[in-house]
Amino acid sequence: MDEQLYTIPVNDAFDSDCECPLCVMRRSLEIDAIDFTMGPSYMDDDVRMETNRTGFCADHMKKLYLKGNRLGLGLMMHTHMQQVIKDTISLQGKPVGGRSFFSKGRDPLVGYFEDLEKSCFICDRINRMFSRYVETIFYLYRKDQTFRTKFAASKGFCNNHYALLRGGSEKALSGKDRDEFVKVLDKLFLDNMKRVCDDVEWFTDKFDYRNADAPWKNSKDALIRGALKLNSEFIEETGSK
């Protein structure tokens, strides 16, 4: 099975001391995708054809720029802009179809730019591989008792990835496997959300002068870990696990 190819990165993420192993996986994939895009691949014809078509989202355009390969980014940007100019000229002459008193058709040029805004070479590359990692989690849960134990010993997941795993289990697991998975997953999420919530509470309590001399306990990085539980994108920007 293809899932067997991805057991190492999945196990590595669950072995790490983190608030959400799936965030760790996704961040690693993003770093690899940016390195790939800014490496020799930008001279590859197939890669350039794809980047010309999709371009990059604003977030990844910024990260590519910060990578420092100005020539590589400039070459990809130039040919992508040429493609946009070509497509714009082609679509400017097309009429808006289907307009009537009761309905309005989609302006093909507006639709083109709306679709372009949602497309990104790096996002697509990350999403393709990340979906395989998620499939591997379910594969390991079915096949590997050691992984089940590791899964149950994790620190839970962020909101987004908790919902992703719960929803994905409906298709990937069945019978006792799914019942056990959901039971463990639900407990992991709530127990660890409460743990971090308590740390955030103590962090705020430390601002009370009456607690000035009290120990910080585990609350010094509580805001970062709380942000991770609620929104993994924040934690990726901080570079923290």
C-alpha positions as a Markdown table, in Angstrom:
| # | Residue | x | y | z |
|---|---|---|---|---|
| 1 | Met | 0.0 | 0.0 | 0.0 |
| 2 | Asp | 1.1 | 3.6 | -0.7 |
| 3 | Glu | 0.5 | 4.5 | 2.9 |
| 4 | Gln | 3.5 | 2.4 | 4.0 |
| 5 | Leu | 5.8 | 4.8 | 2.2 |
| 6 | Tyr | 4.9 | 7.6 | 4.6 |
| 7 | Thr | 5.1 | 5.8 | 8.0 |
| 8 | Ile | 8.5 | 7.4 | 8.9 |
| 9 | Pro | 7.4 | 11.1 | 8.7 |
| 10 | Val | 4.1 | 10.2 | 10.5 |
| 11 | Asn | 5.9 | 8.3 | 13.3 |
| 12 | Asp | 8.5 | 11.1 | 13.6 |
| 13 | Ala | 5.8 | 13.7 | 14.1 |
| 14 | Phe | 4.0 | 11.6 | 16.7 |
| 15 | Asp | 7.4 | 11.1 | 18.5 |
| 16 | Ser | 8.0 | 14.8 | 18.7 |
| 17 | Asp | 6.9 | 16.7 | 21.8 |
| 18 | Cys | 4.3 | 18.9 | 20.2 |
| 19 | Glu | 0.8 | 20.1 | 20.7 |
| 20 | Cys | -0.4 | 18.8 | 17.3 |
| 21 | Pro | 1.6 | 16.2 | 15.2 |
| 22 | Leu | -0.4 | 17.1 | 12.1 |
| 23 | Cys | 0.8 | 20.7 | 12.3 |
| 24 | Val | 4.4 | 19.4 | 12.5 |
| 25 | Met | 3.8 | 17.3 | 9.4 |
| 26 | Arg | 2.3 | 20.2 | 7.5 |
| 27 | Arg | 5.0 | 22.6 | 8.5 |
| 28 | Ser | 7.7 | 20.1 | 7.4 |
| 29 | Leu | 5.9 | 19.7 | 4.0 |
| 30 | Glu | 5.8 | 23.5 | 3.6 |
| 31 | Ile | 9.5 | 23.8 | 4.2 |
| 32 | Asp | 10.2 | 21.0 | 1.7 |
| 33 | Ala | 7.9 | 22.5 | -0.9 |
| 34 | Ile | 9.5 | 26.0 | -0.6 |
| 35 | Asp | 13.0 | 24.5 | -0.8 |
| 36 | Phe | 11.9 | 22.4 | -3.8 |
| 37 | Thr | 10.4 | 25.5 | -5.6 |
| 38 | Met | 13.5 | 27.6 | -4.9 |
| 39 | Gly | 15.9 | 24.9 | -5.8 |
| 40 | Pro | 17.0 | 23.8 | -9.3 |
| 41 | Ser | 13.4 | 22.8 | -10.0 |
| 42 | Tyr | 12.5 | 26.3 | -11.1 |
| 43 | Met | 14.5 | 25.6 | -14.3 |
| 44 | Asp | 12.4 | 22.4 | -14.9 |
| 45 | Asp | 9.9 | 22.9 | -17.8 |
| 46 | Asp | 7.2 | 20.8 | -16.1 |
| 47 | Val | 7.5 | 22.8 | -12.9 |
| 48 | Arg | 7.5 | 26.1 | -14.7 |
| 49 | Met | 4.4 | 25.2 | -16.7 |
| 50 | Glu | 2.6 | 24.5 | -13.4 |
| 51 | Thr | 3.8 | 27.6 | -11.7 |
| 52 | Asn | 2.9 | 29.7 | -14.7 |
| 53 | Arg | -0.7 | 28.3 | -14.5 |
| 54 | Thr | -1.2 | 28.5 | -10.7 |
| 55 | Gly | 1.1 | 31.2 | -9.4 |
| 56 | Phe | 1.4 | 31.4 | -5.6 |
| 57 | Cys | -0.8 | 32.6 | -2.8 |
| 58 | Ala | 0.2 | 35.8 | -1.0 |
| 59 | Asp | 1.6 | 33.9 | 2.0 |
| 60 | His | 3.8 | 31.7 | 0.0 |
| 61 | Met | 4.9 | 34.5 | -2.4 |
| 62 | Lys | 6.2 | 36.3 | 0.7 |
| 63 | Lys | 8.0 | 33.1 | 2.0 |
| 64 | Leu | 9.6 | 32.5 | -1.4 |
| 65 | Tyr | 10.9 | 36.1 | -1.5 |
| 66 | Leu | 12.3 | 35.7 | 2.0 |
| 67 | Lys | 14.1 | 32.5 | 0.9 |
| 68 | Gly | 16.6 | 34.8 | -0.9 |
| 69 | Asn | 16.8 | 33.2 | -4.4 |
| 70 | Arg | 15.9 | 36.4 | -6.2 |
| 71 | Leu | 16.8 | 35.0 | -9.7 |
| 72 | Gly | 14.7 | 31.9 | -9.3 |
| 73 | Leu | 11.7 | 33.9 | -8.0 |
| 74 | Gly | 12.2 | 36.5 | -10.7 |
| 75 | Leu | 12.2 | 33.9 | -13.5 |
| 76 | Met | 9.1 | 32.2 | -12.3 |
| 77 | Met | 7.4 | 35.5 | -11.6 |
| 78 | His | 8.2 | 36.7 | -15.1 |
| 79 | Thr | 6.8 | 33.8 | -17.0 |
| 80 | His | 3.7 | 33.6 | -14.7 |
| 81 | Met | 3.0 | 37.3 | -15.4 |
| 82 | Gln | 3.4 | 36.6 | -19.1 |
| 83 | Gln | 0.8 | 33.9 | -18.8 |
| 84 | Val | -1.6 | 36.2 | -16.9 |
| 85 | Ile | -1.2 | 38.9 | -19.6 |
| 86 | Lys | -1.9 | 36.3 | -22.4 |
| 87 | Asp | -5.0 | 34.9 | -20.5 |
| 88 | Thr | -6.3 | 38.4 | -19.8 |
| 89 | Ile | -6.0 | 39.4 | -23.5 |
| 90 | Ser | -7.8 | 36.2 | -24.5 |
| 91 | Leu | -10.7 | 36.7 | -22.0 |
| 92 | Gln | -11.2 | 40.4 | -22.3 |
| 93 | Gly | -12.9 | 39.9 | -25.7 |
| 94 | Lys | -15.3 | 37.2 | -24.4 |
| 95 | Pro | -18.9 | 38.3 | -23.6 |
| 96 | Val | -20.5 | 37.6 | -20.3 |
| 97 | Gly | -22.8 | 34.7 | -21.0 |
| 98 | Gly | -26.2 | 34.0 | -19.7 |
| 99 | Arg | -27.2 | 37.5 | -18.6 |
| 100 | Ser | -30.9 | 38.1 | -18.3 |
| 101 | Phe | -33.3 | 40.1 | -16.1 |
| 102 | Phe | -33.6 | 37.2 | -13.7 |
| 103 | Ser | -30.0 | 35.9 | -13.7 |
| 104 | Lys | -26.5 | 37.1 | -14.3 |
| 105 | Gly | -23.7 | 35.0 | -15.8 |
| 106 | Arg | -20.2 | 35.0 | -14.5 |
| 107 | Asp | -17.8 | 37.4 | -16.2 |
| 108 | Pro | -15.1 | 35.0 | -17.5 |
| 109 | Leu | -12.3 | 37.5 | -16.8 |
| 110 | Val | -13.5 | 38.1 | -13.2 |
| 111 | Gly | -13.9 | 34.3 | -12.7 |
| 112 | Tyr | -10.4 | 33.8 | -14.0 |
| 113 | Phe | -8.9 | 36.1 | -11.4 |
| 114 | Glu | -11.1 | 34.7 | -8.6 |
| 115 | Asp | -9.8 | 31.2 | -9.4 |
| 116 | Leu | -6.2 | 32.5 | -9.7 |
| 117 | Glu | -6.5 | 34.1 | -6.3 |
| 118 | Lys | -7.3 | 30.6 | -4.8 |
| 119 | Ser | -4.5 | 28.7 | -6.6 |
| 120 | Cys | -1.0 | 28.2 | -5.4 |
| 121 | Phe | 1.7 | 25.8 | -6.6 |
| 122 | Ile | 3.1 | 25.3 | -3.0 |
| 123 | Cys | -0.3 | 24.9 | -1.4 |
| 124 | Asp | -1.2 | 22.2 | -4.0 |
| 125 | Arg | 2.0 | 20.4 | -3.4 |
| 126 | Ile | 1.6 | 20.4 | 0.4 |
| 127 | Asn | -2.1 | 19.4 | 0.2 |
| 128 | Arg | -1.4 | 16.4 | -2.1 |
| 129 | Met | 1.3 | 15.0 | 0.3 |
| 130 | Phe | -0.6 | 15.9 | 3.5 |
| 131 | Ser | -3.6 | 13.9 | 2.4 |
| 132 | Arg | -1.4 | 10.9 | 2.1 |
| 133 | Tyr | 0.0 | 11.4 | 5.6 |
| 134 | Val | -3.5 | 11.5 | 7.0 |
| 135 | Glu | -4.3 | 8.3 | 5.2 |
| 136 | Thr | -1.2 | 6.8 | 6.7 |
| 137 | Ile | -2.4 | 7.7 | 10.2 |
| 138 | Phe | -5.5 | 5.7 | 9.7 |
| 139 | Tyr | -3.5 | 2.9 | 8.0 |
| 140 | Leu | -1.1 | 2.7 | 11.0 |
| 141 | Tyr | -4.0 | 2.8 | 13.5 |
| 142 | Arg | -5.6 | -0.2 | 11.8 |
| 143 | Lys | -2.3 | -2.2 | 11.4 |
| 144 | Asp | 0.1 | -1.2 | 14.1 |
| 145 | Gln | -0.6 | -1.6 | 17.8 |
| 146 | Thr | 2.6 | 0.3 | 18.7 |
| 147 | Phe | 1.2 | 3.3 | 16.8 |
| 148 | Arg | -2.1 | 3.1 | 18.6 |
| 149 | Thr | -0.3 | 3.4 | 21.9 |
| 150 | Lys | 1.8 | 6.3 | 20.5 |
| 151 | Phe | -1.3 | 8.0 | 19.2 |
| 152 | Ala | -3.1 | 7.7 | 22.6 |
| 153 | Ala | 0.0 | 9.2 | 24.4 |
| 154 | Ser | 0.2 | 12.3 | 22.2 |
| 155 | Lys | -0.8 | 15.8 | 23.4 |
| 156 | Gly | -3.8 | 16.0 | 21.2 |
| 157 | Phe | -4.5 | 18.2 | 18.2 |
| 158 | Cys | -5.4 | 21.7 | 17.1 |
| 159 | Asn | -9.1 | 22.5 | 16.3 |
| 160 | Asn | -8.7 | 22.0 | 12.6 |
| 161 | His | -6.8 | 18.7 | 12.7 |
| 162 | Tyr | -9.1 | 17.3 | 15.4 |
| 163 | Ala | -12.0 | 17.9 | 13.1 |
| 164 | Leu | -10.1 | 16.5 | 10.1 |
| 165 | Leu | -9.2 | 13.3 | 11.8 |
| 166 | Arg | -12.7 | 12.8 | 13.3 |
| 167 | Gly | -14.3 | 13.4 | 9.9 |
| 168 | Gly | -11.8 | 11.3 | 8.0 |
| 169 | Ser | -12.3 | 8.3 | 10.3 |
| 170 | Glu | -15.8 | 7.8 | 9.0 |
| 171 | Lys | -14.4 | 6.6 | 5.7 |
| 172 | Ala | -11.0 | 5.2 | 6.7 |
| 173 | Leu | -12.1 | 3.1 | 9.7 |
| 174 | Ser | -15.1 | 1.0 | 10.5 |
| 175 | Gly | -16.6 | -1.0 | 13.4 |
| 176 | Lys | -14.5 | -1.4 | 16.6 |
| 177 | Asp | -11.6 | 0.4 | 15.0 |
| 178 | Arg | -13.5 | 3.6 | 14.4 |
| 179 | Asp | -15.3 | 3.4 | 17.8 |
| 180 | Glu | -12.0 | 3.1 | 19.6 |
| 181 | Phe | -10.4 | 5.8 | 17.4 |
| 182 | Val | -13.1 | 8.4 | 18.0 |
| 183 | Lys | -13.2 | 7.6 | 21.8 |
| 184 | Val | -9.4 | 8.1 | 22.1 |
| 185 | Leu | -9.4 | 11.1 | 19.8 |
| 186 | Asp | -12.2 | 12.9 | 21.7 |
| 187 | Lys | -10.5 | 12.3 | 25.0 |
| 188 | Leu | -7.1 | 13.5 | 23.7 |
| 189 | Phe | -8.6 | 16.7 | 22.3 |
| 190 | Leu | -10.6 | 17.7 | 25.4 |
| 191 | Asp | -8.0 | 16.6 | 28.0 |
| 192 | Asn | -5.2 | 18.6 | 26.2 |
| 193 | Met | -7.4 | 21.6 | 25.4 |
| 194 | Lys | -8.2 | 21.8 | 29.1 |
| 195 | Arg | -4.6 | 21.4 | 30.0 |
| 196 | Val | -3.5 | 24.3 | 27.8 |
| 197 | Cys | -6.6 | 26.3 | 28.8 |
| 198 | Asp | -5.5 | 26.0 | 32.5 |
| 199 | Asp | -2.0 | 27.1 | 31.6 |
| 200 | Val | -3.4 | 30.2 | 29.8 |
| 201 | Glu | -5.6 | 31.0 | 32.9 |
| 202 | Trp | -2.5 | 30.8 | 35.2 |
| 203 | Phe | -0.6 | 33.0 | 32.7 |
| 204 | Thr | -3.2 | 35.7 | 33.1 |
| 205 | Asp | -3.4 | 35.2 | 36.9 |
| 206 | Lys | 0.3 | 35.9 | 37.1 |
| 207 | Phe | -0.5 | 39.5 | 36.2 |
| 208 | Asp | -2.3 | 39.9 | 39.5 |
| 209 | Tyr | 0.1 | 41.5 | 42.0 |
| 210 | Arg | -0.9 | 38.9 | 44.5 |
| 211 | Asn | 0.7 | 36.2 | 42.4 |
| 212 | Ala | 3.8 | 38.1 | 41.6 |
| 213 | Asp | 6.0 | 35.8 | 43.6 |
| 214 | Ala | 4.2 | 32.6 | 42.6 |
| 215 | Pro | 5.9 | 30.2 | 40.2 |
| 216 | Trp | 5.0 | 30.3 | 36.5 |
| 217 | Lys | 4.4 | 26.6 | 36.4 |
| 218 | Asn | 3.9 | 25.6 | 32.8 |
| 219 | Ser | 2.4 | 28.9 | 31.7 |
| 220 | Lys | 5.3 | 30.9 | 30.3 |
| 221 | Asp | 4.7 | 29.8 | 26.7 |
| 222 | Ala | 0.9 | 29.3 | 27.3 |
| 223 | Leu | -0.1 | 31.9 | 24.7 |
| 224 | Ile | 1.9 | 30.3 | 22.0 |
| 225 | Arg | 0.6 | 26.8 | 22.8 |
| 226 | Gly | -3.0 | 28.2 | 23.1 |
| 227 | Ala | -2.7 | 29.8 | 19.7 |
| 228 | Leu | -1.5 | 26.5 | 18.3 |
| 229 | Lys | -4.5 | 24.6 | 19.7 |
| 230 | Leu | -6.9 | 27.3 | 18.2 |
| 231 | Asn | -5.0 | 28.3 | 15.0 |
| 232 | Ser | -2.1 | 26.3 | 13.7 |
| 233 | Glu | -1.1 | 29.1 | 11.2 |
| 234 | Phe | -0.1 | 31.3 | 14.1 |
| 235 | Ile | 2.3 | 28.8 | 15.4 |
| 236 | Glu | 3.9 | 28.3 | 12.0 |
| 237 | Glu | 4.8 | 31.9 | 11.9 |
| 238 | Thr | 6.4 | 31.9 | 15.3 |
| 239 | Gly | 8.5 | 28.9 | 14.4 |
| 240 | Ser | 7.6 | 27.2 | 17.7 |
| 241 | Lys | 6.3 | 23.7 | 18.2 |
